[in-house]
Amino acid sequence: MIKKSKFTLLVLAFITTGTLAQNKETPLTSVLNKYSAKWPKTVTFSQTTTIYGPNGERKQTWYEAGWFPDYFRIDFNREKGSSVLINNDKEYYFKEGKLARTGPNTNPLILITNGMYFLPKDTVVKKLLNLGIDESKFHRYNWKGHKVLVVGTTTTDTTKAQLWFDEKELYLVRFIQPDGKDTMDVRFDKHQKIGNSWHEMAIDVYQNGKLIQKEEYFDFKTDIKLDEAIFDPEKFGTVHWLNK
């Protein structure tokens, strides 16, 4: 096999990233410009969750509702009152109907899959930087037979946190986030166009190259009327979107 010289690699990198740069618009800007006025304000869906562990796999059904950019709710076990409420930047975990713990919102998926379409670009850029993603760095790549735009890295440095978007429709297909010795790799699949926006119907989560969780969505609904109280930890257990 012929080895490529450093000069050749640099030229290829320039061609790949330079073509994008000539448009004077970063991929993130293109994504936000396309979907910010079209993204649904609310979503509800159910999901079959398969968790892979040392003792085999476990299947669960979760029920989820979002009101973007500030609110999200996951009900892990409706009968036992096990849920997490995300209210702005805080998380509230409930177990058996009682508040078990609170803390900062550490789930980046809400931002990158929905929330960012309702925020000013400057705010999105800052939040992505907090995740280690520099939107000024990007390149093109072929993945699974499709052209994608990779945000957060260049062709000469692919070890940073990054977002991958389908080049044609600009929907999210992958999120990679290194964290110390561990690397989280979230792959979004089976996209469907609902209204004016594309939404994934399946997610595979890998840690250090090993599949640890699979999510399959169903009963996916957008722009439905929700009661803001379902995201209020003070009113937990008194109202629920599934009861409507």
N, C-alpha and C positions, 0 to 999 in steps of 0.2 A: 504494500500500500504506500502511495506517495504521500509524504507528510507535507502539509501546507505550511508555508512560511508565515512568520508573524505579520509581515507586510500584507500578505494575501488575506489573512484573517481580519486585519484592520480595514482593508478595502471593502471586504464583504460586510463588515459591521457598519461602515459608513453608508454603503448603498442601502442596506436594510433600514437603518434608522433615519438616514438623511432624506429619503423619499417622503417619509411621514412628516418630517420637520418642515419640508417645503410648503406644506399646506397651512402652516402657521396655526395649527389647531391640534392640540394633543388628543389622543384617543379618549381620555376622560371627558374633555370638553365636548367631543362629538357625542358621547354617550348621554351626558347630561342634557345637551341641546335637543337630542332626539326624544327623550322620555320624560323630562321634567314636567311638561304640561300634559302628559298623557297617562302617567302612572296612576293606578287606582289608589284612592285615599285609604280605603279599608279592604282587608281580605280576611276570609275565613277558610279553613280547610282542615281535613283530617289526614292523618298519616299513619301508615304502618311502619313501625320502627323495629329494625333488627339490630341487636347489639351483640357483637362478637367478643367473647372473652375466653379466658383459659379453661372455663368449665363448659364451653359450648356456646350456643347462641340462644338469645331470648327475644321473643317478639312481643311488642306492645302496640297499642293504638293510642295515639296522642291527638288532642283536639286543640287547634290553634286559631288565634284571632289577632289581627294587627290593625292599628290605627296610626298611620305614619305622619310624621317621623318619630313620635314620642312614645307610643304605647305598643306593647305586645304581651300576649298571654299564651302560656302552654299548660294545658291540663293533662297531666300524666295519668291520673287515676281519678275519674270524676266521683266514683262511689266513695272513695276514702278521702277526698278533698286534698289531693296532692297536686300542687300547681306552682308555677312561677309567674309572677307579674313583673313586667318591665315598665317602669313609669319614669320617663325621661332617662336619666343616667343612673337610676337605682334599680336593683333587683330585690324582689321579695319572694322568699321561698316558703310555701305552706305545706305542712304535712299533717294529714288527718284533720284538716280544717283549721289548724292553728299555725300562726306565724312561727316558723322554725329559725329563720335567720334572714338578715338583710346584708346588702353590700353593693358595691358599684357594679354597673352593668358591664360585664366582661364579654358579652356575645357580639362579635364583630359582624355576624351574618345579617343581623337586622339592618345595619347601616348599609352594607354593600349590596344586599339584595333588594332593598326597598327604601330605606330611610333617606339615602343620599339624593333621591329625586325630588325631595321637598326642601332641601337646604341650599343656601347660596354656595356657589362654587368655592369661594374662599374657605367657608366652613368645612366643606367636604375635603378639601385639600389638607387642612389642618388635622382633621380626624384620621385621614388616611396616613398622614405622616406619623401620627401616634401609633399606628399599626405597623410602621416601618415601610410604608409604600410611598415612594417618591414619584408622583405622576408625571414629572418632567422627563423621566427615563422610560423609554418604551421601544419595542421592536415588533416586527412581524414574525409569525411562526406557523408551521403547518402541524395540526394536531388532529388525529382521528379523521384524516382526509379533508379537513376544513382549514381555511385560513383564519388565524386568530391574531388579535392585537394583545400583546403582553405589556402590561403597565406596571412599572416599578423596577424594571431591570433592563440592561442592555444585553446584546448578544455576547459580550465579553465578561459579563458578571451576572450569572443567573441564580445566585445564592440568596438574594434578598427576597423579602416579602413581595408578593405580586398578585395582580388580578389579570385574568385572561377573558377577553371578550370576543365573541363571534364577529368577524370583520364585516360581514354583510348586514346582519340585523342588530349588532351591538348589544346582544344580551350576554350576561355573565355565564362563563362555562367552567371557570376554575379559580380557586383561591389557594395560594400557598403561603404559609406563614411559619418561618423558622422561629423557634423559641428555645434558645440554649441548645441542648443536645437533641431536642425533639423538633420534628417538622410536621406540621399539620397540612394536609392536602385535601381540599374539599372540591369535589367534582360535581358539577350541576348538569343534569341530563334530561332528555325527553321533554324538551321545551314545547309549549303550546302557546299559540297566540290567542289571547283572551282580550277582546276589545282592541285597544291600540297598543298593547304591550305584550311582551313575551315572558312566560313564567315557566320555571323548571318544575317538572312533576316527579323528579327523582334526584336524590343526592347520595353520593358515596363519600364517606369520610375515611381517610387514611392517616395513620400516624406512623412515621418512619417507614413508609412503604407498605404497611400492613392494614388491610381493611378492618376497621373497628366498628363502623356503624353504617347502616343503609336506611334511607328514608324514601318511602313511596307515597305520594300525595293523591288524595281523592276528595270528591265533593268540594272542589276549589271554586270559590265564589269571590267576586270583586265588587267594590263600591256598593256594599249593602249597608243598611242602617244599623249602627251599633250604639249601645248605651255606654257612655264614657265610664260609668260606674263599674263596669266589669274589669277595669284596669286599676281601680282604686283599692289599695290594700285595706283601707278602713271599712270597705263594704264587701270584703271577700265573703262569699257564701250566701249573699243576699240576692244576687242577680247574676245571670249567666247567659251568654249569647246563644247557647244551645237550647235554652228553654223557650226561645222566641219562635 
